[in-house]
Amino acid sequence: MFAGDKTYRIGNITTTDGETALNSPVLQRIYENSKANNEDCRVCYARHLCNACLGNNRIATGTIEKMSPSFCDTIRVIAQQAVVGYAAFSRSPELREFLASGKQVEDLQASGCDAVRASS
């Protein structure tokens, strides 16, 4: 996503030594671009669930430091739906009976859209 863009050039493999590459302003900018340093990410409840892409950020917002709002919204909705789905799933009498039998959720096997018991 950054190939050919001189703004993000770290060095030249044939002429740049490793030390210079590691200390390049571009690489420092990437290192500093963390969830802990990003105001939006720092307070987002879904920050531990996403793996944002610097290239996607740049395409969506024009800079690697600003998150793509649509990406963030998508991750948050997925997280919300997962929690709601888990809550509904955990109230199922069939699931409670299944778990009470000593089996674990990992023993379930997906079949199409429905979860079915794995054969013993």
N, C-alpha and C positions, 0 to 999 in steps of 0.2 A: 504494500500500500504506500510505501515511502520511496520505492525505487525510482530513481531519476529526479527526485526532488532534492536540490542542493541544500535546502533549508535543514534537512534531516541527515546530512552526510556526516558520518562519524570519522571516516578516513578512507584510505585506499589500501587495500590488502597488500599491494606490492610496494607501497612507499611509506605507510604509516606503521610505526612500531606499536606494540600492545599497550605500553604505558600511555602513549599519547592518545590512543583510541579510548582507553578506560577513563581518561581525564577530559575527554571532549565535552564541550558545553552541551551538545545534544544529548549525550548519554547521561550527563548530570541532570538535565531537565527531565529525562525519562525516570531516573532513579527517584527524583523528588516528587514525581507524580504518583503519589500513593493515596489510598483511601484515608489514611490517617491525616494526610495534608490537604485533603479535599473537603471543603466545608459541607457540601451536599452529602458526600459519602459518609462523612464522620457521624452524621446524625440519622442516617437511613437505617431502618430496621432490617432491610434486606441486604446490607453491605457484605455479609458473610456468605451470601448465596450467589453473588455475581462475580464474573470474571470479565470486566469491561475490556474492550479492545481499543487501544490508542488510535488505530487507524479508523475505526468506526467513529470514535469521538471527533477526529479531525474532519471526516467526511460530513458528519451531522452538524458540527458546531464551528468548524474552521480552526480548531485548536485541539491539541491532545489533552490539555488540562481540563477542559469543560466536558462534562458527561453529556451523552446523547439523551435528551429528555424522553424520547420514545423508548430507548433501550431500558432506561430506569423504570419507566411505567410498566413495561412488559415484565421485567423481573419482579416488581412489586405485586403485580396481578397474579403471576405464577405462584409466588410465595403465599399470597392470600388464599388462592384456590387450593393449594396443597394443605394449608392449615384447616380450612373448612372441610375439605375431603377427608382428612385424617380424623377430624372430630366426628364426622358422620360415620366413618368407617369404624371407629372405636366404640360407637354406641350400638353396633349391630349385635343382636343376640347370637347369631350364628358365629360371628367372630369370637365373641366371649366364650362360647362353648368350645370352639376350636382351640383357643389359647388355654382354656382350663384343662384340656386334654393333654397338655404338656408340649404341644407343638408350638412353633413360632411362626410369625408372619412370613419369615423367609421360606417356610415350608409350603407357602401358597405358590401356585403357578399360574401365570397369566394365560388365558385362552381367549383370544379375541379381545373384547372389551370387558369380559367378566373374569374375576379371580375365582379359581376353582382349587379344590384341595389336590395336592400332589398325591400320586398313588404311593402307597406304602411299600 
